[in-house]
């Protein structure tokens, strides 16, 4: 089934492709700091994951060459897209980021959780926001942005990137680590004496995003692409292919 037609949009696929990728090459920034969406393949050292699959599918749809731009933090992704150095990226929807980025509807929902040491008195998410608790979070991550708004008494301590959160937490005298539930679960297997608090403190709506300067046609094209990728089962199949558990396809 065709994603877009000339009759419904009044423009050819080639015209839409030019608006999606003004340089002639689709430039997609890939955040390797979120293991739910992307990681570096151990064999080839190339980025792989759901976000890579989506970028490749979009490039095929519009017959565009594709350049993947791997980074290690959400902050780097936001900067590249906001400044127009990349045509699209993969982000948690957040009002702060929304000042420079236009988001599609969400395609994946991801849980944000807390991690503590086994001897911590904390047993519930609601106990975290108390002085003098110090919470380690990845700088510029969706969790950083959310907790900056929500925590009133606890202090945020920012690690350089999300993958640095647990190593920094373990090495220091901190009370809580916050981040992607699956990343925290994985790190808890690598470092002794850690446990997750039950449930989650937030659910992230993960979307594709473009610079605010992207044309309305380009923005609508990307939104419709995401709708098709969800309804066709592409996103679900990609999650299964990369053995991602705990993330669900957004409605």
Secondary structure, 3 states (H helix, E strand, C coil): CCCCCHHHHCCCHHHHHHHHCCCCEEEEEEECCCCCCCEECCCCCCEECHHHHHHHHHHHHCCCEEEEEEECCHHHHHHHHHCCCCCEEEEECCCCHHHCEEECCCCEEEEEEEEEECCCCCCCHHHCCCCCCEEEEECCCHHHHHHHHHCCCCEEEEECCHHHHHHHHHHCCCCEEEEEHHHHHHHHHHCCCEEECCCCCEEEEEEEEEECCCCHHHHHHHHHHHHHHHHCCHHHHHHHHCCCCCCEECC
